[in-house]
Amino acid sequence: MKKYKLKKAFKGKKKGTRFYLVAESEFIGVKEFVLRTNDLTERFSISEAELKEYFLFLGHV
């Protein structure tokens, strides 16, 4: 599983909040990613552009 951290505030979450990438999908060239907060209480479904703009890859768990 991949781990990410917010580079800047996003959808009500503070910079530095950590997330797990739980699913990746691609349909007709459009990639979508599902991330869960570190405590697994919240889920975000985001685009590839949002992933690149707001999130920093920390490594594999």
N, C-alpha and C positions, 0 to 999 in steps of 0.2 A: 504494500500500500504506500502511496506517495503522501508526503506531508508538505503543506503550504502555510504561508504566513501572509497576512495582509500588509501591503506596502503603504496603503493609505485607507482612510475610512471608506466603507462600502456597505450600503443597505443597512445602516444602523449599527454596524460593528466597528469597533475601534481599530486603529492601526496596531499591528502586532498580534492580533487574534490569530490563533492557529487552527488549521483545518486539515481534515483527511480527505483525499480524493477517493471516493467510493465507487464511482462509475464514469466511464467515458463512452460516448456513442457518436456515430457519424451516420448521417442520412443525407444522401445526395450532396456530398461535399460540405455539409454543415456539421461542425463538431459541437457537441454539448457535453458539459462536465457537471457532475453532481458532487458537491463537497458537503461535509458535515463538520460542525464545530468540534473542537477537541473533546468536549464532554458529551458529544453525540446528541445534543438536545435540539439543534437546528439544522435545517437542510437548505442548501442553495443550489439551484440549477442555473448554470451560467454558460455563456458563449466562450469560444476560444479567445476572442478579442478582450473580453472582460478578464479572463484568466491571466493573459499577458499583461494587461494594464494594472490590475489590482493585486495580484498575488506573486509571491516569491517562493520558488521551489526550495525546500529545506533538505530533501533527501528521502530515502526509502525507510520505512519502519520495519 
